[in-house]
Amino acid sequence: MSLSPVKFEILEDLLLHERSVKPIQVSKEVGKEFPSVMMHIIGLTRMGYAISPEKGYYTITHEGKKRLGLPEVTKELARTLLVGKLHDKAFHFYLGLNKPLNAKAYNLQTFNAQLKRIQVDSIDFHMKRGDFEAWFKGIGDVELAKKTALIQNKHLNGETLRRRLQIMTVNRCIALAKIAGYTVVTK
């Protein structure tokens, strides 16, 4: 069954939320009228692409992620993404063209650590070029690449962009840790 462009856009917005979200928030984020968004969310729920874990809140399902073209992550891949020493695929941070910084990321944990301390101009530079999305895809995290592309379309920059990327990568690390079978401790 094919999805209308609006349903696809709503499903992508649900992907960006780690927790259940109210349809009114989705409506604001996709720039569509609430009644239309609500109708599409109900349709996505009937298709099995979204669920309502509590009254008035919705989230994407595994089937919804598959519909967006996101593959399942194996235990081995989750471990590699989190703690692997991906030296041959390290992300090198730059301030601009031919302006390298002495900062690298070898996996998602080191990437997140670098995000906290790297100059915000570097984050803006790489986001505009699609470098983060390309790196995530290159190391095998298709879902994080997709989320990064969706954030790139929102044209965020500066500290707002840094915070959004940090939240997204921390949540991704938590999800991958669960897949990998690691104990997850949150503050």
N, C-alpha and C positions, 0 to 999 in steps of 0.2 A: 504494500500500500504506500503510495507516495504522499509526501507531506507538502502542504502549501508553503510558500515562502514565509508567511507569517508564523505558521506553526513551527517551522524550522528555526526562525529567529527567536521565538519564545523558548524552544528547547535549548538553544545555545545559551540564552540568558540563564536558564535554570542550571546549566552546567557550571556557570561562574559562581554559583552559591554553594558553599559547603554545607549549609544548613537549610532547612525548609524555609520557604519564603512566601509572603502573602502575594496574591495576584496583583494587588494594587501597586506593589513595588515593581513587579515585572512590567506592569503597564507603563509606569513612569520611565523605566530604564529602556524599554523598546520604543517609547514614544507613540503608543497606540492607546485608543480609548479603552477604559476598563471593561465595559461589557463585552467587547470583542475579544480581549485578552482572556477573560474568564471563560468565554465560550470555547476558545481554542485550548485552554488548559484542561477543561473538562474532556474535550476530544482527545487530547494527548493522554489523559488518564485512562480513558476507555480503550485506547490503543495499547496501553501498557508501557508507555514511554515516560509517564510521570505518575507519582503516587501522592496521596495526602496522608502523611503519617499522623497528623493531628488536624482537627477541624480548622479549616481556613488557611492551611499552609500546604505548600506543594514542593516537591523535589524531583529531580530526574532519577530514573531507574537505570539498572544495568542495561536493559533493553533500549532505553533512550540513548544511552552512551553508544551502544552498538549502532543505533540508527544514525548517529552523527559520525560514524566511521571510526570510533575509538576501540582499539583492541583490548582484550583482557591482558593484564600484566601478570606474568608468572612470578613465583616466589624468587627465583634466581635473578630475574631482571630487576625486581624491586630492591633486592639487596645490592646489586651492582649500582643502581641509580643512587642509592643512599650512601653507601660507604665504599664503593669500588674506587680503585685508583686508576681513573681513566686518563692517564698522563698523555697518551697519544690523541685524546679528544678533549683536552683541557680547554676551558673557556678563558681567553686572554682579554682582560679589560683594557680599553683605550679611552682617551679623552676625545679623540678625533682621529682623522686619518693621519697616519704616521706619528701618532702621539701615544705610544704605549705607556701603560701604568705597570708597575711591578706587582700586579695582582692577577691571580689565576684561580679558577675553580676546577676541581677534579671530579666532583660529584655534586648532588643536590645540596648536601649539608654544607660543603665548602662554598657553594654558590650563594646560599643563604647568608652565610657568615660574611662573605664579601659584600653582599648587598647592603649590609648594615653599616659598613665603613667606607665604601667606595664613594667618590665624589658624585654628586647627583648629575652633573653634566655628562659623566660617563654613562650613567643609566639612560638618560635622555638620548644620547648618541646611539647607543646600541638598540634601544627600543625603536627609534625611527627607522633604522636600517633593517629591522627584523632579525637581528643577530641572536637574540635570546630564543626566539621561536625556532630558528634554524639549529641552534645548539641542542635544545631540548629534543627536537626531532632526530638529530644526529646521534644522540646518546640512547635513543630508543623510547623516550617518554612522549608519545604522540598526544596524550591527553593534556599534558602541561604545555606542549607546543600550541595546541588548539586554544587553550585558555589564554595564552599569551597573545595569540593573534586577535582574539576577541577583545582583549584589553587594549591592544594597539589601535583598534578601530574606535576606541573611545577618546583617543587623542589626549591622554593624561600626560603630565610631565612633572618634573620637580619632585618635591617630597611626597606629593599625592601619589605619583607613580611608584616611587620607592615603597611606600607603605602598602600599596595594592599588590605589588610583586612579592613583598615579604610575606604578607598574609597568605597569598596564593601558594608560595613555595613551602611555607611552614605547614599549611594544611595538606599539601601534597606529600610532604615528608611523613606526616602522621599517617596518612592513608597508606603509603608504601610500607611503612614500618608494620602496620597491621597485616598487610599481605605477606610481608617477609617473615612474620612470626616473631617480631621483636616486641618487647614490652614497651608500651608507649606511656611516658610520663609527661603530663602537661601541668603547667603552672596555673 
